[in-house]
Amino acid sequence: AYEGLYAWPLALVDYDATLALAADGGFLPDPYIVNARGNVRASMDDWAGAREDYRESARLFQGSKGFRSGASTTQRLDGAVYAAS
């Protein structure tokens, strides 16, 4: 929600907290969240951080199977292409 309000520092805190909760729960990061954090970092002129997030998001999408649907075994290559572009 903060990203939509252009409140970049607050959005970054939210995305970092979300990724930390996933890690604490033993889950892989959601590649959509990693990509969104990259967008926030880019908006804050943190180009190196944004690039790191975009690369990580693309890597996660390439390895994701059944992501969000629970039934599909198709890799999320559409997300990988998006994140890598």
C-alpha positions as CSV (number, residue, x, y, z in Angstrom):
1,A,0.0,0.0,0.0
2,Y,2.8,2.4,0.8
3,E,4.3,1.9,-2.7
4,G,1.1,3.1,-4.2
5,L,1.4,6.3,-2.0
6,Y,5.0,6.8,-3.1
7,A,6.0,6.4,0.5
8,W,9.2,4.6,-0.5
9,P,10.9,4.3,2.9
10,L,7.8,2.9,4.5
11,A,7.2,0.5,1.6
12,L,10.8,-0.7,1.9
13,V,10.3,-1.4,5.6
14,D,7.1,-3.4,4.8
15,Y,8.7,-5.5,2.0
16,D,11.8,-6.2,4.2
17,A,9.5,-7.3,7.1
18,T,7.5,-9.5,4.7
19,L,10.6,-11.2,3.4
20,A,11.9,-11.7,7.0
21,L,8.7,-13.3,8.0
22,A,8.9,-15.7,5.1
23,A,12.5,-16.6,6.0
24,D,11.5,-17.0,9.7
25,G,8.7,-19.4,8.7
26,G,11.1,-21.5,6.5
27,F,9.5,-20.3,3.2
28,L,11.3,-19.1,0.1
29,P,10.8,-15.4,-0.6
30,D,7.8,-14.5,-2.8
31,P,9.4,-13.4,-6.1
32,Y,6.7,-10.8,-6.6
33,I,7.6,-9.2,-3.3
34,V,11.3,-9.3,-4.1
35,N,10.5,-7.6,-7.5
36,A,8.3,-5.0,-5.8
37,R,11.1,-4.3,-3.3
38,G,13.4,-3.8,-6.3
39,N,10.9,-1.2,-7.7
40,V,11.0,0.6,-4.4
41,R,14.8,0.6,-4.3
42,A,14.9,2.0,-7.8
43,S,12.5,4.7,-6.8
44,M,14.9,5.6,-4.0
45,D,17.9,5.7,-6.4
46,D,19.4,2.5,-4.9
47,W,20.2,1.1,-8.3
48,A,22.5,-1.6,-7.0
49,G,19.9,-2.8,-4.6
50,A,17.2,-2.8,-7.2
51,R,19.4,-4.8,-9.6
52,E,20.1,-7.3,-6.9
53,D,16.4,-7.7,-6.2
54,Y,15.4,-8.0,-9.9
55,R,18.1,-10.7,-10.4
56,E,16.9,-12.6,-7.3
57,S,13.3,-12.3,-8.4
58,A,14.1,-13.7,-11.8
59,R,16.0,-16.6,-10.2
60,L,13.1,-17.3,-7.8
61,F,10.6,-17.2,-10.7
62,Q,12.7,-19.7,-12.7
63,G,12.7,-22.1,-9.9
64,S,9.0,-21.6,-8.8
65,K,6.6,-24.4,-9.5
66,G,3.0,-24.3,-8.6
67,F,3.6,-20.8,-7.2
68,R,0.3,-19.2,-6.0
69,S,-1.9,-21.9,-7.5
70,G,-0.7,-24.9,-5.6
71,A,-1.6,-27.2,-8.6
72,S,0.6,-26.2,-11.5
73,T,4.0,-27.7,-12.1
74,T,4.8,-25.1,-14.7
75,Q,7.7,-22.9,-13.9
76,R,6.9,-19.2,-13.7
77,L,8.9,-18.2,-16.7
78,D,6.6,-15.3,-17.4
79,G,7.6,-13.7,-14.1
80,A,11.2,-14.5,-14.7
81,V,11.1,-12.7,-18.0
82,Y,9.3,-9.8,-16.4
83,A,11.8,-9.5,-13.5
84,A,14.8,-9.9,-15.7
85,S,13.7,-7.1,-18.2
